[in-house]
Amino acid sequence: MTAIHLWAPDAARVEILLREQRYALTAGDRGWWTLANPQPHHGDDYYFFLDDQGPFPDPRSPWQPAGVHGPSRWIDHRQHRWQDDGWQPPPLTAAVIYELHIGTFTAEGTFDAAIQRLDALVDLGITHVELMPVASFAEERGWGYDGVALYAPHHHYGGPEGLKRLVDACHRRGLAVLLDVVYNHLGPSGNYLGRYGPYFTDRYNTPWGDAVNLDGPHSDTVRRFFIDNALMWLRDYHMDGLRIDAIHAFADNSATHFLEQLADAVGSLQAHLGRHLVLIAESDLNDPRAVHPPAVGGYGLDAQWNEDFHHALHAVLTGERQGYYRDFGRLADLVAVLTHGWRYDGRFSQFRQRCHGRPATGLAGHTWVGCMQNHDQVGNRARGDRLSQILSPERVMIGAALLLTSPFVPMLFQGEEWGARTPFLYFTDHQEPELGEAVRRGRQKEFAAFGWDPDQVPDPQDAATFRQSKLAWDEMDRAPHKALRQWYKALIRLRRQHPALSDGRLEAIRARFDEDARWLVIARGPVVLVCNLADNAQRIAVTGLGDKQLLLASAPQVHPDNAGVLLPADSVAIWADGTSAIDDSMPFSFSNKENSP
């Protein structure tokens, strides 16, 4: 039997419009209202009325086929016939994650269209697909972080059935699926939660206005709303894990933090399903508490994004020092991250003008997700330019090698593997003119703080900004993009075949560098990576290379012996004991001519 339940603690009367008739719900305990009959059927549309005001969509609506302001549609998730019986995702410790945005991943921008590109990810060596948020937002196009119907997959992407088909298709190919969820705020348009109850509080200030009510009166039910949402994605859509947006923006002084409660609920669901589930946090706190177990005061999450790794690698490769990059730029910063997890582990940050972070003592590298590019770090540049648009191919190859031989769980951003020339811009589609104008002004102000010319910022409200951000898949098989993709593929295979590269022990990493000469040597067991970041060829002293096999080299002119190696400018080479990771044609290298755009 399916009953309708709604939480509306301040309402004196609640009705539902179902099958063209209005029915009154019965008040229960703690603000809950119930209707046992008539029962909703799969595919029924409905609205709620509160004290004769409305109609309003269901806060837990599973589908908004006409958009977030339209009627909700009842979904019986048991109607879908899954094809992934017995599925188990690869462990996170062995993962290579691929972050993608459904709206720009393909020309069509739908779940079904994304299926047609999955084989390319499998061929590359990807294990986990991470979807940027798919919860319904008010517009046709956007990044998804302004979701308001959190239980309903965005109708422009293909709705619930489209998402299930995509997850099923991933699992058939051995790909796990992670979903980016946003629980620290809701979007500004189509957010009806405040009509129903105290989901928000003005006791805390956030960049988006009132904070989500996680520790005030009625917060038990508010917390349950978000936890049930997480469980729905994992249970009803067969997601293998969630990436939780910006946990540093949660305002929660409860004795049991919301994230700890969430991790406990997901752990119980994992035991029930018999399927491994993971939780990954985005955090700007440099706080190991996120992944420490609750028994020692932690939240019990599985991993968190490593912002220090991205910033250190980006600053070394590009030389940029604006904004938060002012805290980075030396090879010493990158080495500190690789060997200690964070650069800022309690030390003074020039950017923040205070001490930041705390030591990550005892944590394995697998508790961090590292990347060279992601949606934020590309899309929050004034022109959405990727590293392939601001760096030489040789520098990009060095960055890819440092990422994919790092102790962290590596993540790529869509198109990174072939050096996509299409930007990934910030785009919106707000229908309210004043909201659209506020977004324009806000972006210009933000970019001015980074030293970029606000007049050069593409209009996020212009549909052309969105269209420019769509991947051009025909690039992948053309020079120089094809060669770069082969480089990424070779590095991923190397990571798979050499156990030292999947060893998460930071203390096992040995590194030497010369800040002035701009060279870096990293040893991970029998695997040795040598980088020359200078603009001239130079001989780098590394003992024992003559006894190892050259596995990968970004340039053909690599001359090792027992005393060291002569490396061309802007190049990287990798040696190891044992056999080649790329057939019998090693060393694997690209000429500068082939890689030049």
Secondary structure, 3 states (H helix, E strand, C coil): CCCEEEECCCCCCEEEEECCEEEECEECHHHEEEECCCCCCCCCEEEEEECCEEEECCCCCCCCCCCCCCCEECCCHHHCCCCCCCCCCCCHHHCCEEEECHHHHCCCCCHHHHHCCHHHHHHHCCCEEEECCCEECCCCCCCCCCCCEEEEECCCCCHHHHHHHHHHHHHHCCCEEEEEECCCCCCCCCCCHHHHCCCEEEEEEECCEEEECCCCCCHHHHHHHHHHHHHHHHHHCCCCEEEECCHHHCCCCCCCCHHHHHHHHHHHHHHHHCCCCEEEECCCCCCHHHCCCHHHCCCCCCEEECHHHHHHHHHHHHCCCCHHHHHCCCHHHHHHHHHHCCCCCCEEECCCCEEECCCCCCCCHHHEEEECCCHHHHHCCCCCCCHHHHCCHHHHHHHHHHHHCCCCEEEEECCHHHCCCCCCCCCCCCCCHHHHHHHHHHHHHHHHHCCCCHHHCCCCCCHHHHHHCCCCHHHCCCCCHHHHHHHHHHHHHHHHHCHHHHCCCHHHEEEEEECCCCEEEEEECCEEEEEECCCCCEEEECCCHHHCEEEEECCCCCEEECCEEEECCCEEEEEECCCCCCCCCCCECCCHHHHCC
